[in-house]
Amino acid sequence: MPRRMQRSISRRGALQGAGAAAAALLAPEAITGFPAVHSAEEKVLRYLGTAVNQSADIARKVKEDTGITLAYIPVTTDDVTRRVITQPNSFDVVDTEYFSLKKLVPSGNMLAMDGKRIKNFDKITPVFTKGTLPDGKRIGDQGTAPKKVMFLEGESSTKFADSPTRWATLIPTVYNADTLGIRPDLIKRPINNWKELLNPEFKGKAAILNIPSIGIMDAAMVVESLGDYRYPDKGNMTRAEIDRTMKVLTEAKQAGQFRAFWKDFNESVNLMASGETVIQSMWSPAVTAVRSKGIPCTYQPLAEGYRAWAAGFALSKGIKGTSKADLAYEFVNWFLDGWAGAYLNRQGYYSAVLETAKANMEPYEWAFWMEGKPAEKDIKAPDGTLLEKAGASRDGGSYAARMGAVACWNAVMEENDYMVRKWNEFIAA
Amino acid sequence: MERVHRRVRWAWLGGGPSVRRAAGVRGRGRPAGIAAFLQALPFAAVFAVFFVVPLLLTVMVSFWDYSAYALIPDVTLRNYLEAFEGCAGRLFAPAPELCTTLKTYLTTLRLALTVWLITLLLGFAVAYFLAFHVRTLTLQIALFLICTIPFWTSNVIRMIAWIPLLGRNGLINQMLMALGIVRAPLEWLLFSEFAVVLACVHLYTLFMIVPIFNSLLRIDRALLEAAADSGASPWQVLTNVVIPLSTPGIVIGSIFVLTIVMGDFVTVGVMGGQQIASVGKMINTHMGALQFPPAAAHAVILLLTVLVIIWGLTRLVDIRKEL
């Protein structure tokens, strides 16, 4: 190549490069230069959470109703916690589980939510605020029950309050009672107790969740069901209790009881649908997914009760006092206003404010999902797929029957690091 | 005959003077110019920022303390002591038993060596075929691309794809039962060490094929003819000429495969039904519980173990001289 030509090309290249670099440098500058103007034009909220909760339908409806654009940041449950602790400025709103709060709140990276700014604050179900059903019946509170970590002493406090205050750690969005999923067509007999999970009859056909803190609680349900031991708190075991529980799990593993441990939603659906497992810990929508393939699968209510979980919204400390915070409150208020609640209830989850959700559901839908009555008409999922034919009723029955039978809540134990080491030992055994 | 032997022996020992000259290895004493430093600088910078610094941070964090939600800067041996908790006690107990870490390393090493042996045999055979029996470059490239097919899918897809093949009601079990070879489905086909080894071989044989193929291509065909002319049987040609001259490829391939399998936790997890221990999985479990310091300590221990293995392999062959 002639020298001159080479030079001219490289100079042009350099100019182009410089132009692009300058544009890239200027662009964010322009935005941060006029924050008021831009936030008035574009209402964007960065929403950190797990993919399961980040529905496109909800984002569309929020946009339609409030003009807020949700920028979803979908990560795994572990990564939600990690991001809140290590990168609090990378999101505006976080959707996380109550059991993570014992890790998140002491970090001081989340803002308490001001109940005075939440329209339906007083209508939030007492499951969260008092640990009771709406009719006053007390429900199981072992583990990280929401009422234990629901309130803070003040806006910037990192101490949980014993009784309700104005400051909420999380504004609840969704919760459910989890149990074992079974294949009734392959088991061919009634299953009524947690101990069936480790029944040698299902050797090589059982599975549990590969999340240590949850797996060990399922094992504790089995231990109690076998009548071996009663835990003062399954969600906060002593070292001796952890040893005892892991021994039961280890013996079952060595005897070949488990086909696999699953971590991914789709894995659990696949294990069950393919018949690799016939009894396993499962999530409600996974049971629905197996059933929608035409394969019988029951979300089996058990005598010892359910292991429950709950999730909710909090704000990043990075948006304290900004217009983003106002936007976040607008979004959270929208969420409790009913449309989202009805959407969640139709998936088999439960919503935080029951009466607004009820107003957004057809009476026959409410009767099926919340009252446990046989379906008057075909029950359809939010996307229109057929879930249940008319006449069927929901596994476990009504809201009161299911939430009332909660035995414990997902939790992080005080002996968590010992438990994690024991879990590694269990895997190596 | 004598010449062939000498060249082969030299190659085995690290190349004679003529080989070294041909490869362009310069003698000592020639001062490197500033240009050479500048040329090396960009990569050195990338290497420093994305490898050396994170590595130093990992080593540093492995000596930190931690609580449920925070890393506490400190100099403590807690993480290392907990990693080897009970190792001495259990080993010398009346009923000797391995501790978690040693047991996990044993499983991981067993898996790594099994995969290494199989990929070596398979990889060498495939590379040999590609280098000596496939004559046209186009066909060689086409066959090479076929070897990369296992990498076209994600791990989740792979996991889902193995169930219909190896599962209880999978294709292979149905076939075996239809042929009357077995009565009940074979459970060990999936979620077992067998499945892990199978998936690893399926994935990683390519890493063996490429360097061995590269070594085989460099062998002067005249050597093979000379060996045959001198009366060597095909087997003798293979063991006395081809294998010694392809050792650099074999060693590089071995380093690839061993280091990948030693650190793997995704394939082991997916194919082993999360029930088989691996060092990577142990680290992953700690990360999941936000326990970075013990995860870092395990990472440092793993790194040292792998470095010892690589050091051992490079003792066998001096790769730098061979290349």
HADDOCK unambig.tbl for C-alpha pairs under 7 A between the chains (distance, minus, plus):
assign (segid A and resid 78 and name CA) (segid B and resid 288 and name CA) 5.50 0.50 0.50
assign (segid A and resid 82 and name CA) (segid B and resid 290 and name CA) 6.83 0.50 0.50
assign (segid A and resid 103 and name CA) (segid B and resid 68 and name CA) 5.85 0.50 0.50
assign (segid A and resid 103 and name CA) (segid B and resid 69 and name CA) 4.79 0.50 0.50
assign (segid A and resid 104 and name CA) (segid B and resid 69 and name CA) 6.79 0.50 0.50
assign (segid A and resid 107 and name CA) (segid B and resid 69 and name CA) 6.57 0.50 0.50
assign (segid A and resid 259 and name CA) (segid B and resid 191 and name CA) 6.94 0.50 0.50
assign (segid A and resid 259 and name CA) (segid B and resid 273 and name CA) 6.82 0.50 0.50
assign (segid A and resid 260 and name CA) (segid B and resid 191 and name CA) 6.61 0.50 0.50
assign (segid A and resid 260 and name CA) (segid B and resid 273 and name CA) 4.01 0.50 0.50
assign (segid A and resid 260 and name CA) (segid B and resid 274 and name CA) 6.16 0.50 0.50
assign (segid A and resid 260 and name CA) (segid B and resid 275 and name CA) 6.51 0.50 0.50
assign (segid A and resid 261 and name CA) (segid B and resid 273 and name CA) 5.61 0.50 0.50
assign (segid A and resid 261 and name CA) (segid B and resid 274 and name CA) 5.38 0.50 0.50
assign (segid A and resid 261 and name CA) (segid B and resid 275 and name CA) 6.79 0.50 0.50
assign (segid A and resid 276 and name CA) (segid B and resid 167 and name CA) 6.90 0.50 0.50
assign (segid A and resid 276 and name CA) (segid B and resid 168 and name CA) 6.14 0.50 0.50
assign (segid A and resid 420 and name CA) (segid B and resid 286 and name CA) 6.93 0.50 0.50
assign (segid A and resid 424 and name CA) (segid B and resid 282 and name CA) 6.04 0.50 0.50
assign (segid A and resid 425 and name CA) (segid B and resid 100 and name CA) 4.99 0.50 0.50
assign (segid A and resid 427 and name CA) (segid B and resid 275 and name CA) 5.63 0.50 0.50
assign (segid A and resid 427 and name CA) (segid B and resid 276 and name CA) 6.21 0.50 0.50
assign (segid A and resid 427 and name CA) (segid B and resid 277 and name CA) 5.42 0.50 0.50
assign (segid A and resid 428 and name CA) (segid B and resid 100 and name CA) 6.20 0.50 0.50
assign (segid A and resid 428 and name CA) (segid B and resid 103 and name CA) 6.41 0.50 0.50
assign (segid A and resid 428 and name CA) (segid B and resid 104 and name CA) 5.69 0.50 0.50
assign (segid A and resid 428 and name CA) (segid B and resid 276 and name CA) 6.58 0.50 0.50
assign (segid A and resid 428 and name CA) (segid B and resid 277 and name CA) 4.71 0.50 0.50
